[in-house]
């Protein structure tokens, strides 16, 4: 396991420091051929087919994911097909008591919705009847701690990420006082849950931003294979498994801190420049990542989950895996720096003169942002071939409280301790 | 069969002529109680559950819908879960020859994509491997006929709809020179197809608007039951069946006109005011439509597909189905005025101060817009209780050419005849 294959990668735009960080990293090694226009021949190279899919485990949308427990659902839950990320800002005057009331309302709503039941004030109860593995994952921005008068309990990493050279952040996608990650295998279910939860919070919060994302429909991808992003790449190989490495995700605090059982969540909106990506031929694309497009196998291996051989040399004596291929740069030698990725594709309407406006809502969970996420991101910021075609345009960090056990409300360990 | 239950309904805003048309129609009959705030009790009333679902027919996303044939697919195809409606404008200088070239490119792309194969210039061929019942349906706006020098072949109904009192149209959702309706049961498939088709047309067109829509995931709704919109209503009961009434949808021309086998497409973007809808109790909601929320049955019947009894009186001597209930107003006594509806939900990010921005991409197909769509819309514009909560904010009309048979390209009967 490694943090290999992160898609939270830094772009180089055509000028300025990002371009320089790309060049500094050794772009020359990519070679001119790979940058040549290669779209016309790309399909010829794609003979491999995706693995046949297994029938979906939840053919009728009635499957549920337990809400109650030591951890919130939606973190190590196998990703559902649809997600809405809703960032909210606290209204003026919301204090600790008000937060406790809001948490009580949301806890009850999520408890019901996740079981396929309507919320207590649900005005469209029929829309609640297809849970489709619904999970709602709540996170706190820094302002929650200020509002609650609990600054001393704010994790040190709960603040905006450090600035990266490749960032071109737009405030409309940044930060937030609260986040709701709402995921399900049915988009009507997601929409209904978001509507209810936002409505219930109307006197406490306003919507700051909403990001929607999607993956393949359930059943279309063989279990154990990895989703593809809209650049066509297998995205998320070698992810953290909380069954093997729970400490990489779940916060443990020997002193019994309120975040024990919780985690942190980073949401980065990564725009993909599919038009310049299209100018790259298939070999160039594979070199940029270090994996084959057909099956996600490393250029030194034959299957997606093969360990890449970073020392391998080609007949010309050059590295088989480019010195600044994403697979190499995203890899950390420090096993404690790995983190869980749970990304979704987005595809907005293109602006004037654009052909598309697609990308990735890159979402990660880790016990400690500063110890895990930031060092890997710094390395990618310094050099990563993928930076040429990808640009972070939004960034937000949240503390994810532990799960609510029976009789508890979300955030109780923070707000009542 | 009737045009009953259209959701393309006219709103009354709080002032002006739309409000007047609502009042003129007899709003007093609704009664004050129905307008009282009733959200808190709504869930109590919802005991009925949706029918158990059947397993999806296409569990692994490999099902295909034939592209070649006398009609285009995506019209009477059972609606897939996702849709993108992409309106494009022709670039300056596009003439008949250029249109023929574009049609050739698109025909080949759609032929391949619908079969689960990559397009000839497809740079992400792996994303083509899950067709998931992909259909692409092409339509022409008026400008195609001008550009091609074929004004004499433009159907008389191919122009913007007449103005309705309830309309609050925004130009960003109106009109278009071409439309691509791209539908599949997998949102990645839709996204990939849109990207390829828009890219292939880049020298001929620019994107004017994109509307995305969704329905329940495959398998979650029992075959024969009807989708729900985000107001919670069963939406689309008593639709036209082209197996029974082909002439209501497919254009037939005894003279052998180019549109034989084609149809017309109306795309109306209908915003729903869910906040004021929430102020209505369950009885009021059912009265507005004339159907029960739990199962879509008419207020005079017991099952969704029961025929409503429009003459039935209650114990108080009043009509059981309100004089301006949607079900009554949308019903036409002229069987030739019925049309096929194929709507999708939308759920945008709310604007500042809003809780949600949801609605319906209301899509209809009919042989003749002026003979079928317009008369029903006029009646709804005059009076329909649903007008209080719904507002058309976009409108576009297209001529949908017949299907491409083997060896033909889309639009060939128009462009080469």
Interface residues (C-beta under 8 A of the other chain):
Chain A: X39 X40 X42 X43 X46 X48 X49 X50 X52 X53 X54 X55 X56 X59 X60 X61 X62 X81 X82 X118 X119 X120 X121 X122 X123 X124 X125 X126 X127 X129 X130 X132 X185 X186 X187 X188 X191 X192 X194 X195 X198 X199 X202 X206 X207 X209 X210 X212 X214 X215 X216 X217 X218 X219 X220 X221 X228 X230 X231 X232 X274 X277 X278 X293 X294 X345 X347 X349 X350 X352 X353 X354 X355 X356 X358
Chain B: X39 X40 X42 X43 X45 X46 X48 X49 X50 X52 X53 X54 X55 X56 X59 X60 X61 X62 X81 X82 X118 X119 X120 X121 X122 X123 X124 X125 X126 X127 X129 X130 X132 X185 X186 X187 X188 X191 X192 X194 X195 X198 X199 X202 X206 X207 X209 X210 X212 X214 X215 X216 X217 X218 X219 X220 X228 X230 X231 X232 X274 X277 X278 X293 X294 X345 X347 X349 X350 X352 X353 X354 X355 X356 X358
